[in-house]
Amino acid sequence: MAGCACGFVRAVLAFLLAPALVTLLVAPARGRGGRGHGDWDAAELLPPLPPRENAALVARFVTNVCDWGALATISTQEGVRGRPFADVLSLSDGPPGKGSGVPYFYLSPLQQSVGNLQENPYATLTMSLAETSFCRKYGFDPQSPLCAHIILSGTVIKVSETEMDVAKNSLFIRHPEMKTWPSSHNWFFAKLNITNIWVLDYFGGPKIVTPAEYYNATSQ
């Protein structure tokens, strides 16, 4: 009898919770903003990959369609000082299809990576199309070179007053949740000042792209 009662209760709970779960699964992610706010996840929204022979344009494409990346810094933490330290950070180079190529961040001194950067501003950022529907659509494993990813190295610096609005608009249009983050965390806008670029989008090793080639790349 107890087993039957438990089964009945589970069935009733499943029936009551089903509508809420469906709503949660199909609703746009609040942090991403859904359609119109940089949500490239839907296959019909993601533009086609540029020609792979144009490595600079591929790099710009990956930067624009990705809205987070793994940033590696040199740790200042006790026990791992001097060792590589990677963390996932939200980022944006601008509105979908209209990116500047500059990866902007919204950072807080409370973050471990920021503590590392205050002592050593050098960092390396990687972004991958595994974040999007592209690699799933074609069945590419995230580690496969066909699932294009890029590696950007340089220094992370605070943006200047003249660049503040650009950084703010770039990030908030892709990550509207940031507007509600607690001001007590002393958030500030920063960017990666790129000095080195590697593009891995096909077999045969990474392609090296200069910052000038990267920023001058256009789809025209």
Buried (B, 14 or more C-beta within 10 A) or exposed (E): EEEEEEEEEEEEEEEEEEEEEEEEEEEEEEBBBBEEBBBBBEEEBBEEBBEBEBBBBBBBBBBBBBBBBBBBBBBBEEEEEEEEBBBEBBBBBBBBEEBBBBBBBBBBEEBEBBBBBEEBBBBBBBBBBBBBBBBBEEEBEEEBBBBBBBBBBBBBEBBEEEBEEBBBBBBBBBBBEBEEEEEEEEBBBBBBBBEEBBBBBBEEEBBEBEBEBBBEBEEE
